[in-house]
Amino acid sequence: MKRLLRILRRWFKRRFGYARLLCVGLLIGFAALRVADPAPIEEFRVRTFDTFQVIDPRVKTAKPVRIVNIDEKSLAKFGQWPWPRTLVADLVTNLTRLGAVAIAFDIMFAEPDRLNPGAAAQTLRDLDEATRAKLRALPSNDDVLAQAMRQSPVVLGETGLPYVVAELDKELPVTGLAMLGENPQRFMLKFPGLLRSTPVLEAAASGRGLLTINTERDGIVRRVPVIMQAQGVTMPSLSFEMLRVASGSDTIFIKSNEAGITSVAVKGFAVPTDHNGQLWVHFAAYDPSIYVSALDVLEGKVDADTVAGRLVLIGTSAAGLLDVKTTPISPVMPGVEIHAQVLEAALTGGLLSEPLWGPLAEFVSALILGLAVIWFAPMFGPKSLVAVGAFFATLLVGTSWYYYSRHRLLIDSTYPLLSTTAIYLTLIFSSFAREQAQRRQIRSAFGRYLSPALVEQLAQAPEKLVLGGEEREMTVMFSDMRGFTSISETYKNDPQGLTELMNRFLTPLTNAILDRKGTIDKYMGDAIMAFWNAPLDDREHQINACEAALDMLEQVDALNKEREAEAQEGGHAYIPLNIGVGLNTGTCVVGNMGSDLRFDYSVYGDSVNLASRLEGQSKEYGFPIIVGSTTALAAKDRFAILELDFIMVKGKTEPEVIYAIAGREDTAQSGRFQRLRNLTIEMLACYRSRDWDGALAAIERGRRTDEAHSLELLYDLYEARIRGFQKAPPPDDWNGAFALLTK
């Protein structure tokens, strides 16, 4: 098994690379994370739903709920809370007379009224016994409220607690429940304790519901439990119990499956829930028109049309009573209004829900997008990848928004977005790390050959680099110091001085090559081999090579001036440095060449050999820069070019014309160079037509001119050839070429 895993790992690495393998692991990890659904992941998801609600809150199409508000002006009139239960009874009676369908208290009556007549008879001082007896004979305030409640459909609020406060009275009534499917109690939110109202009020009420509203981890109310367990008793929420009482149903139906609770219903009416039996609230903006002051109800100032046919919640918005919550669309909302929003959404069809197929859709979309990114991302460029990523992100968010805005379904787009983004960023980081490593490798490999600017250009665009050998047209240079042996003899007892001289000599020449986009191939003692048009393309490689050759001559002249001044100051002999340069353009093979242990980026081919031979001939012809015909043809309009000779190259049937570069364009336009070129053309024309006497006469005329010193070696070379031909004429098929065989 281990061997099979190793084989699979090696195959996957070769086929896909470790980055993709890591991304597959991320895809699996995010799937496991979604199944576990830890609090941070859930919070990120619900925050997205919050944004949807802020953008598109519920629009009220009807107002079936009223809130009787124990507000600041009511407290100012009747005193601090709690009020006497007789006053609360009047509130219930008045609401019933105004036509309320059902009345619910978002208030607890956990203890007997402290203002009961019996309590007053016991606690008030200086009362005569007759008065105490009359007080004890009066009905308690709780009885008065209970009597009012018996005449009205009233729902009492109860509270779930994190601890047990007392044993439950088994005799008190409870709401009837019917369970369809799996046992739902294991999915419900549970509270260890239950705080109920006083028994007399419990017995008189038409219904009882938990008014407990749990905030989520970030303190925001998004979901309200519809059905819960408190101290072992299954109970509906205050708002859903109101719906039961208003519908006249005796039983609440709880439907569930293996995944959890799916819905809670009363006769003819059902609401979808999450697996814990919680209802997603679609909040509307704050609406002061649904609030009615308790003072106005008690003083008879409320019209019947305001209350008739509506569900009425009695609660408070007074700041001192601290019943305020935070919702996705409001930082401060009275707790009683949350119950009202639940009722409004349920009665007007404005509920939110998570469909059963939602998680499956999330997993499938995450899987498809994740695999698509893993497979296709390495094939796209950065811009294309960002565009495709933005498209899929928009598609995911747009789909989620569509289901929310059109169907009020909550589909999570954050999970597939997070997993896909993590995979995308992993691939980006992996690509970045790989590119950085590649750039470091390129800088290390080519830092010795190219100028820093070219090395950086190559590092930023590695696709321009072709390693392993390729054939392309290139210009090759060979440069060598003239008379190196004689110069080194003067440093026989000073090897460090010779090393310093070589560094002073090679450094400016190297810089001249690199500054003109050249690549240093190698140093061979005092010689330099360089080439152009590799590894980076250079459309003007012939021009740049010629410019570099002329720059090298200028650098040598500058160095000679420095050395001459040093020799005069030091009182020692001065031997000037001179170089010969050969340039040739042709098809070459370039790439990494060598052994498995050591290799260099180099070039080879017949054109390379010819460039080396041309450099060797510069001393014979008397010109420091000699170039092949292809190089000269490309550079003829930019430089002063002088034809020198025909040469026969091994492996070719046609002779190669070679030229000297005497300077740049300003030199080519000078009268001196024009005369020099005319003398050379005349001499070569006679020579190639076998007019030996005419050629010798042209040479003699040239020697009598001011430009004779520039052509002295060339004249000597041709005069020696002509004297030889006069003694031994060339063959009849001689075409004027001089045989220069390349190795």
Order of alpha helices (4+ residues) and beta strands (2+ residues): alpha-alpha-alpha-beta-alpha-alpha-beta-alpha-alpha-alpha-beta-beta-beta-beta-alpha-beta-beta-beta-beta-alpha-beta-beta-beta-beta-beta-alpha-alpha-beta-beta-beta-alpha-alpha-alpha-alpha-alpha-beta-alpha-alpha-beta-beta-alpha-beta-beta-alpha-beta-alpha-beta-beta-alpha-alpha-alpha-alpha-beta
